[in-house]
């Protein structure tokens, strides 16, 4: 559940809690604010308010959406002039989420998945040159495939290494 949805649910709850006083003010406009606060609340309304106050945020959100559906209440769009700062915050959160999805990966791990048995000596020599290992260590490394060859490599360097090793008969994955 997004933070904007939680904020709107909280606002809706607060509005629901304020309904009895708003209704009484609208029905009897001569009642002052102090009189409506001290006026006894209908037990049925008090029971509903008590039940709503025990709900979790997720349950409250479901309650609000159900009430909106059954009572045909449209969503209220708060403008900046009406004191609602939720719209700019929600827009910023959505923009950040979209930016994270669009962001292209620039750092890769190069994984040696497998190799062609005929080209094993060539792959071992290339791994030896890339990692600076001895011939024996390179042979053990290649034979233990699949294994991470290099970590945290830039995109350009990773693509070059992948092309070189695949040209020799190895199967490489960029993670």
N, C-alpha and C positions, 0 to 999 in steps of 0.2 A: 504494500500500500504506500503510495507516494505521500510525501510530507504535505503537499498541497491538499490532497484528499483528506488527510487527517485534520488539517487546519479548518477546512470547510465543514467537516463533520462536527468539530468542536463548536464552530460558530452556530451551526444548525441546532445543536443541543442547547446552547445558550439561548437561542431564539425560542426553542420549544419550552424551556423553563420559564421564559418571560411571557408566554402566551396568556396565562390566567390574568396577570396584572394588566396586560395590554387590552384584553377583551373587556375587563371590568371598566377600564378607563374609557374605552370607546362606547360602551353601553351607557355609562353614566358619567358624562363629561364633567359633572359638578363635583365629583369626588376628588379630593386633593391627593397628592402623592403619599403623604403621611397617613391618610385614612386608608388608602388601598393596601399599604404595607401592613397595617395592624388589623385589617379586616380578616375574619376567619376564612380559610381556604376550604373549598368543598372537599370532603374526605375522599371522594372518588378521584379528584385531581391530585390530591396529595399522595394517594397510593400510586398513581401512575408515575408521578415525579420520582417517588422513592424507587420504583422499579427501574426507571430509566437511569437513575444515578448509579445503579449497581452494574450496568452493562459495561463490557469492555469496549475499546475503540472500534474493533471490527464489528461487534454486535450493534453498536450505535450507528455505524455507517450503514449496515444492512437495514436497520430500523428507519433511518432517514430516507434511504432510497425507496423503501416500501411505502412510506408515508407519501413521498412525492408522487409515486406511481398511482396509488389509490386515490389521492386527493387532487390529482392533476396539478401539482405545484411545479412551476417552471424553475429551472436553475437561475439563481440570481447572479448577475455579473457585476461585481463591485468595481466602480471606476475609481481612479486615484483621488478624485475630488470628494468622494463620499467617505474618505477615511480608511478605505480598504487597501492595505499594502500587500495583500495576498496575491493579487494578479501579477505584479512585477516579479515577486519572488517565485511564483509558480512558473512564469515564463523563463526566468533565469535557470531554474532547475531543469525544465524541459530542454532548453538550449544546451545545457551542460551534458545531459544524457545523449542528445543527438551528436554532440561533438565527440563523445567517447566512442560511439559506434562508428563514426566516420574516420577517426584517427587511424592512420595506417601504421602497421607494425614496422619498426626500423631496426630492432635488435633481434637476432636469431640465434638459435642453437643448431649446429650442423650435426645431423645424425647419420652414421653409416649404417644403413639397413642390411644390405647384403652386397655381394659382388659376384661376378662371373668367375668360376673356377679357372678358366683359361687365362684371365687377366690378373690373377692373384699377385704375381710378382710385381707388376706395374703399380697396382694399388698399394702394396706394401711400401714400395719406394716412394710413392707420392705422400703417403701418410708419414713416413720417416722424415721427408723434407718439410712437411707442413708443421709437424709437432716437435721436431728436433729430437726424436727418440733414436735409440740404437736399432739396428736391424732386427735383433731378437725381440725387443719390446714392440716394435712396429708389427712384426709378424703375429705376436700374441694379441695385439690390439685388433688387427684386422680379422683374425680368426674368432674373436669373441663377439663379432657383430651379431645383432644390432647393438650399437654403442654410440654415445655422444662423442663426436670427434672434437668439436670446439664449441665453447659457450660464449654468449654475449658478443656476437660478431655483427658488424654493420651489414646492411642489406647488400651493398655493392660487393663487399668482400665475400659474403656468404654465397652470392650468386656466381661469382668467379670460381670459388672452390667447388661448388656443386657442378658447374659445367666441366671443370677440369677432371674431377673424379668420375663423373658420368661418362665422359669421353674415354676413360680408361676401362669402363665396364662395371663401375660400382653403382649401387642404387642409394641415392642420398635423399634425405628428408630435411626440410627446413622447418623448425618448430618455433 
